[in-house]
Amino acid sequence: MTPDKHSRNFWIGNGILAVAMLTLFFMGPLSDALGIWAAVLWMVLAAVGMTLVMSDKRDEPPPPG
């Protein structure tokens, strides 16, 4: 049984989503420093991360087993 390989975009997307999660943990101090731009930064990070993760999506799901 071979492990399922993911593309580089998948892992970069997961890294960006991790950074987006960290921005949520520190949203208070970030919003004090950046104002509304802290929320805009989080939205952009989440959108880019999801786009990269979903770009690895294959046409058919892997066979069960």
WOCORTA-V485829 format. One record per residue. N is the residue number from 1. RES is the residue in one small letter. OMEGA is omega in whole degrees, -180 to 180 (NA if undefined). BURIAL is + if it has 16 or more other C-alpha atoms within 10 Angstrom, else -. Layout:
N,RES,OMEGA,BURIAL  N,RES,OMEGA,BURIAL
//
This chain:
1,m,-179,-  2,t,178,-  3,p,180,-  4,d,-180,-  5,k,176,-  6,h,180,-  7,s,178,-  8,r,179,-  9,n,179,+  10,f,-178,+  11,w,175,-  12,i,178,-  13,g,178,+  14,n,177,+  15,g,179,-  16,i,177,+  17,l,176,+  18,a,177,-  19,v,177,+  20,a,178,+  21,m,178,-  22,l,177,-  23,t,177,+  24,l,178,-  25,f,-177,-  26,f,-177,-  27,m,179,+  28,g,179,-  29,p,179,-  30,l,-180,+  31,s,174,-  32,d,-177,-  33,a,-172,-  34,l,-177,-  35,g,-178,-  36,i,-178,-  37,w,175,-  38,a,178,+  39,a,178,+  40,v,178,-  41,l,179,-  42,w,-180,+  43,m,180,-  44,v,179,-  45,l,-180,+  46,a,-180,+  47,a,-180,+  48,v,179,+  49,g,179,+  50,m,178,+  51,t,180,-  52,l,178,+  53,v,-178,+  54,m,178,-  55,s,177,-  56,d,-176,-  57,k,180,-  58,r,-179,-  59,d,-178,-  60,e,177,-  61,p,179,-  62,p,180,-  63,p,179,-  64,p,177,-  65,g,NA,-
//
